[in-house]
């Protein structure tokens, strides 16, 4: 539908910018996507004037759709906001029923994501770089629509299917409840999925393009790790009954400066993929899918039924890549420390084997150092971002108390699991891999981090309609 057929002879761009609601709802998403596509096409052919006209429409409508996604009178219905366990605001799926099965045809369904401008540009470049790569299926970014100097909107192809975090939970249910053959196949599916996931991390690390706007600087990575470790103490002080003083936090910060981080160097720093199981999606054509259907889709007959590895490789996609650098082992530790997946393969072992075969061997010290960092960093995110967002939804009426309570319970279980993972790695380091010159500062760091595991109460310090303040203990 041509824009002029909708608006007649009026100044179309001015009209849309002035009042996005003047666009009939039936055409809203379609016009937004078409304008975004045209912006990219014209920009790449250096038709700057025409590209800018489409950009004005694309950014106005993308912002309008995203910011009006909730409440009554939805602009596009149904909408599916996927933001659980997301460090950013999640993504908005348009016209998707999570219980319906769809054909996975490229470009059939799109999602809208708001991100910072730097990450938006890099995600678009990464998508172009890996298109056609047989060893890594990366989501297709249709367009990066810069909104202002700080924000971009990404229109991305929607890979319809469960993320591996949810899928591993589903397969765990199959292992617990299925018949003998179903249990065997669910175990094999978990092993295959997680082994392929580790291979995807390796391929990304070895083939991802360097960041356009951030140099590969190991010292900057070290500074970020130290800063994030300090913020962990502040986060627990803010939201739990543990209270670190400014003096204790400053002592912790100074102790970090006396720890040897030389394992983070030019050889061991790579592009970070944001590799969590939530950022890996198996294209099934349906979001909510049970383990019997997964078995049907990804196993083959011919004698004893077995897992179809090539089909998993074809349908496993990476989404939401990052715009930063990190140590080789940070992301494998992220996968290994996840709660889901009773029979997942170790990503750390897989990555270590691969690099060892290529002449780069990781010491037990750096394996456990990255284990400490990743466990406590993720615990911080679960507490201060995922858990807090769940509480905000309850406070604003977007989630009832029962829904809040179930989600909070799950996050608390995850938090406790991660704190135990961190303690495990701290113990190994302390017993075996701390140099005598580091002993005192390491003890300072260890005592503070171990204290996190003694919290009793999580308190998000906002008034509750029922009791004035909610203590989620």
SULSUL-V71595 format. One line per field, one symbol per residue. psi: psi as a letter, one per 20 degrees, with the letter a starting at -180 (. if undefined). burial: I if it has 9 or more other C-alpha atoms within 8 Angstrom, else O. A space follows every 10 residues. Layout:
BEGIN
psi->???
burial->???
END
This chain:
BEGIN
psi->pqhhhgjcjr oggggghgnh iipphhighg gggghgghgg ghghjkmggh ghghgggghg hgggggikir rqlqgpqqqo onjpkphaja qopplpoiiq pqpnppihpq qppprqhghg ghhggggghj pioiioopqp ogqoopgaii qqpppqpooo rqrhghhhgg hhghhhirag gggghhghgg ggghghghhh gggghiiqqq qgipqnohhh ggggggghgg hgggghhhja jpoprhghhh ggghhhijpo kiioahhjpr ppilnriijp pooiipgopr hhhggghkrq amcpprpngh hghhjpqprl rrmrqrqgig hhhgghiqhq nhkqqohggg gggghghjjo ppqhghghgh ggghghghgg ggghggghhg ghhghjjipr hggggggggg hhggghghhh gggghggggg hhkpqhiigg hhgggggghh hhijqhppoj kqpqhgjhpp on.
burial->OOIIOOOOOO OIIOIIIOOI OOIOIOOIIO IIIOIIIIII IIIOOOIOOI IIIIIIIIII IIIIIIOIIO OOOIIIOOII OOIOOOOOOI IIIIIOOOOO OOOIOOOOOI IIIIIIIIII IIIIOIIIOI IOOOOIIIII IIIIIIIOOO IIIIIIIIII IIIIIIIIII IIIIIOOIOO OIIIIIIIII IIIIIIIIII IIIIIOOIOO IOOOOIOIOO IIOOIIOIII OIIIIIIOII IIOIOOOOIO IIIOIIOOIO OOOIIOOIII IIIIIIIIII IIIIIIIOIO IOOIIOOIII OOOOOOIIOO OIOOIIIIIO IIIOIIIIII IIIIIIIOOO IOOIIIIIOI IIOOIIOOOO OOOOOIIIII IIIIIIIIII IIIIIIIIOI IOIIIOOOIO OOOIOOIIOO IIOIIIIIII IIIOIIOIII OOIIOOOIIO IIOIIIOIII IIIOIOIIII OOIIOOOOOI IOO
END
